Amino acid sequence: MARYHTVSRFVAAFILAAVLSACAATETTRTAGETVDDATITSRVKANLLQDEALRALQIDVDTYRGVVQLNGFVNTSEDARRAAEIARETPGVASVQNNLQTPPPPRG
C-alpha cells in the first residue's frame, strides 16, 4: 500500500512538472512571423548604429525578442551608451530598449 502511494505521488509530481514546463514553453516561444520581425528589427538597429560616427567602431551586440531590443557590450562613454539606446528606440518596430552597455571603470590613481 505504501508503494502505491509513493508511485501515485511520483506520477502526480511528474504530471505537475510537465504541465508547468508546457506553460513556461508557450511564453518563451515565438511564431515564425515574430522571429522574422525580430530579425528585421535587429538588422535595422545594427544598420542605424553603423551610421553613427562615434558608435561605428564599437562592438555593440543587438538582440531582439518580441520587439524588445537588448544592447550589450562595451562603449567608451556613458554618452555613447545613451546615444546607442536613443538610436535603437527611434528604429521602427522597437517596442522598448534594454540598455546593458557598459563603460570602462575610471582609472585608478
Phi and psi in degrees as GROMACS dihedral restraints (atoms count N, CA, C in turn):
[ dihedral_restraints ]
;  ai    aj    ak    al  type     phi  dphi    fc
    3     4     5     6     1   -64.7    20    10
    4     5     6     7     1   -36.2    20    10
    6     7     8     9     1   -64.6    20    10
    7     8     9    10     1   -38.5    20    10
    9    10    11    12     1   -60.8    20    10
   10    11    12    13     1   -43.1    20    10
   12    13    14    15     1   -66.7    20    10
   13    14    15    16     1   -38.1    20    10
   15    16    17    18     1   -64.5    20    10
   16    17    18    19     1   -45.5    20    10
   18    19    20    21     1   -64.4    20    10
   19    20    21    22     1   -41.7    20    10
   21    22    23    24     1   -61.8    20    10
   22    23    24    25     1   -42.6    20    10
   24    25    26    27     1   -64.7    20    10
   25    26    27    28     1   -41.3    20    10
   27    28    29    30     1   -62.3    20    10
   28    29    30    31     1   -45.4    20    10
   30    31    32    33     1   -63.2    20    10
   31    32    33    34     1   -42.6    20    10
   33    34    35    36     1   -63.1    20    10
   34    35    36    37     1   -42.4    20    10
   36    37    38    39     1   -65.0    20    10
   37    38    39    40     1   -39.8    20    10
   39    40    41    42     1   -63.8    20    10
   40    41    42    43     1   -44.3    20    10
   42    43    44    45     1   -63.8    20    10
   43    44    45    46     1   -42.9    20    10
   45    46    47    48     1   -61.0    20    10
   46    47    48    49     1   -44.3    20    10
   48    49    50    51     1   -63.1    20    10
   49    50    51    52     1   -40.5    20    10
   51    52    53    54     1   -64.9    20    10
   52    53    54    55     1   -42.4    20    10
   54    55    56    57     1   -64.6    20    10
   55    56    57    58     1   -45.0    20    10
   57    58    59    60     1   -65.1    20    10
   58    59    60    61     1   -39.9    20    10
   60    61    62    63     1   -69.2    20    10
   61    62    63    64     1   -32.6    20    10
   63    64    65    66     1   -66.2    20    10
   64    65    66    67     1   -39.4    20    10
   66    67    68    69     1   -64.8    20    10
   67    68    69    70     1   -42.1    20    10
   69    70    71    72     1   -66.0    20    10
   70    71    72    73     1   -37.5    20    10
   72    73    74    75     1   -66.2    20    10
   73    74    75    76     1   -35.4    20    10
   75    76    77    78     1   -70.5    20    10
   76    77    78    79     1   -26.5    20    10
   78    79    80    81     1   -77.0    20    10
   79    80    81    82     1   -26.0    20    10
   81    82    83    84     1  -100.0    20    10
   82    83    84    85     1    -7.4    20    10
   84    85    86    87     1   -90.0    20    10
   85    86    87    88     1   151.1    20    10
   87    88    89    90     1  -117.7    20    10
   88    89    90    91     1   153.2    20    10
   90    91    92    93     1   -74.4    20    10
   91    92    93    94     1   167.6    20    10
   93    94    95    96     1   -61.3    20    10
   94    95    96    97     1   -39.0    20    10
   96    97    98    99     1   -63.4    20    10
   97    98    99   100     1   -41.5    20    10
   99   100   101   102     1   -64.5    20    10
  100   101   102   103     1   -39.0    20    10
  102   103   104   105     1   -63.2    20    10
  103   104   105   106     1   -43.3    20    10
  105   106   107   108     1   -65.6    20    10
  106   107   108   109     1   -43.8    20    10
  108   109   110   111     1   -59.2    20    10
  109   110   111   112     1   -44.7    20    10
  111   112   113   114     1   -63.5    20    10
  112   113   114   115     1   -40.6    20    10
  114   115   116   117     1   -64.6    20    10
  115   116   117   118     1   -38.6    20    10
  117   118   119   120     1   -64.8    20    10
  118   119   120   121     1   -44.7    20    10
  120   121   122   123     1   -61.4    20    10
  121   122   123   124     1   -45.4    20    10
  123   124   125   126     1   -57.7    20    10
  124   125   126   127     1   -45.8    20    10
  126   127   128   129     1   -62.4    20    10
  127   128   129   130     1   -41.6    20    10
  129   130   131   132     1   -64.7    20    10
  130   131   132   133     1   -43.8    20    10
  132   133   134   135     1   -62.5    20    10
  133   134   135   136     1   -45.8    20    10
  135   136   137   138     1   -60.0    20    10
  136   137   138   139     1   -43.3    20    10
  138   139   140   141     1   -62.9    20    10
  139   140   141   142     1   -41.4    20    10
  141   142   143   144     1   -66.3    20    10
  142   143   144   145     1   -37.9    20    10
  144   145   146   147     1   -65.9    20    10
  145   146   147   148     1   -36.7    20    10
  147   148   149   150     1   -67.6    20    10
  148   149   150   151     1   -21.9    20    10
  150   151   152   153     1   -81.0    20    10
  151   152   153   154     1   -12.1    20    10
  153   154   155   156     1   -88.6    20    10
  154   155   156   157     1   122.2    20    10
  156   157   158   159     1   -54.5    20    10
  157   158   159   160     1   -45.1    20    10
  159   160   161   162     1   -72.1    20    10
  160   161   162   163     1   -29.7    20    10
  162   163   164   165     1   -96.0    20    10
  163   164   165   166     1   -15.1    20    10
  165   166   167   168     1   -54.5    20    10
  166   167   168   169     1   -42.6    20    10
  168   169   170   171     1   -85.2    20    10
  169   170   171   172     1    -4.9    20    10
  171   172   173   174     1   -87.1    20    10
  172   173   174   175     1   152.6    20    10
  174   175   176   177     1   -91.0    20    10
  175   176   177   178     1    94.5    20    10
  177   178   179   180     1  -113.9    20    10
  178   179   180   181     1   119.6    20    10
  180   181   182   183     1   -88.7    20    10
  181   182   183   184     1   131.0    20    10
  183   184   185   186     1  -118.6    20    10
  184   185   186   187     1   124.5    20    10
  186   187   188   189     1  -127.8    20    10
  187   188   189   190     1   145.6    20    10
  189   190   191   192     1  -130.9    20    10
  190   191   192   193     1   134.7    20    10
  192   193   194   195     1  -136.8    20    10
  193   194   195   196     1   113.0    20    10
  195   196   197   198     1    52.7    20    10
  196   197   198   199     1    42.7    20    10
  198   199   200   201     1    85.6    20    10
  199   200   201   202     1    -7.5    20    10
  201   202   203   204     1   -92.4    20    10
  202   203   204   205     1   117.5    20    10
  204   205   206   207     1   -92.5    20    10
  205   206   207   208     1   132.1    20    10
  207   208   209   210     1  -115.1    20    10
  208   209   210   211     1   124.5    20    10
  210   211   212   213     1  -104.2    20    10
  211   212   213   214     1   126.2    20    10
  213   214   215   216     1  -130.7    20    10
  214   215   216   217     1   151.5    20    10
  216   217   218   219     1   132.2    20    10
  217   218   219   220     1  -164.2    20    10
  219   220   221   222     1  -122.2    20    10
  220   221   222   223     1   139.2    20    10
  222   223   224   225     1  -127.0    20    10
  223   224   225   226     1   165.9    20    10
  225   226   227   228     1   -75.7    20    10
  226   227   228   229     1   -36.3    20    10
  228   229   230   231     1  -139.2    20    10
  229   230   231   232     1   164.1    20    10
  231   232   233   234     1   -66.4    20    10
  232   233   234   235     1   -27.9    20    10
  234   235   236   237     1   -65.0    20    10
  235   236   237   238     1   -38.3    20    10
  237   238   239   240     1   -61.4    20    10
  238   239   240   241     1   -42.9    20    10
  240   241   242   243     1   -63.6    20    10
  241   242   243   244     1   -43.5    20    10
  243   244   245   246     1   -63.3    20    10
  244   245   246   247     1   -44.0    20    10
  246   247   248   249     1   -65.4    20    10
  247   248   249   250     1   -41.5    20    10
  249   250   251   252     1   -61.7    20    10
  250   251   252   253     1   -42.9    20    10
  252   253   254   255     1   -64.5    20    10
  253   254   255   256     1   -39.5    20    10
  255   256   257   258     1   -63.0    20    10
  256   257   258   259     1   -44.4    20    10
  258   259   260   261     1   -62.0    20    10
  259   260   261   262     1   -43.8    20    10
  261   262   263   264     1   -62.7    20    10
  262   263   264   265     1   -45.0    20    10
  264   265   266   267     1   -60.3    20    10
  265   266   267   268     1   -35.1    20    10
  267   268   269   270     1   -79.8    20    10
  268   269   270   271     1    -6.1    20    10
  270   271   272   273     1   -76.9    20    10
  271   272   273   274     1   130.9    20    10
  273   274   275   276     1   -56.8    20    10
  274   275   276   277     1   136.6    20    10
  276   277   278   279     1    94.7    20    10
  277   278   279   280     1   -12.1    20    10
  279   280   281   282     1   -78.9    20    10
  280   281   282   283     1   123.4    20    10
  282   283   284   285     1   -83.2    20    10
  283   284   285   286     1   -42.4    20    10
  285   286   287   288     1  -161.3    20    10
  286   287   288   289     1   170.0    20    10
  288   289   290   291     1  -129.3    20    10
  289   290   291   292     1   131.0    20    10
  291   292   293   294     1  -104.9    20    10
  292   293   294   295     1   109.5    20    10
  294   295   296   297     1   -95.7    20    10
  295   296   297   298     1   103.4    20    10
  297   298   299   300     1  -106.5    20    10
  298   299   300   301     1    17.9    20    10
  300   301   302   303     1   -67.4    20    10
  301   302   303   304     1   140.6    20    10
  303   304   305   306     1  -118.2    20    10
  304   305   306   307     1   147.0    20    10
  306   307   308   309     1  -106.6    20    10
  307   308   309   310     1   155.4    20    10
  309   310   311   312     1   -66.0    20    10
  310   311   312   313     1   150.9    20    10
  312   313   314   315     1   -66.9    20    10
  313   314   315   316     1   154.2    20    10
  315   316   317   318     1   -63.4    20    10
  316   317   318   319     1   149.3    20    10
  318   319   320   321     1   -64.1    20    10
  319   320   321   322     1   143.7    20    10
  321   322   323   324     1   -79.1    20    10
  322   323   324   325     1   149.8    20    10
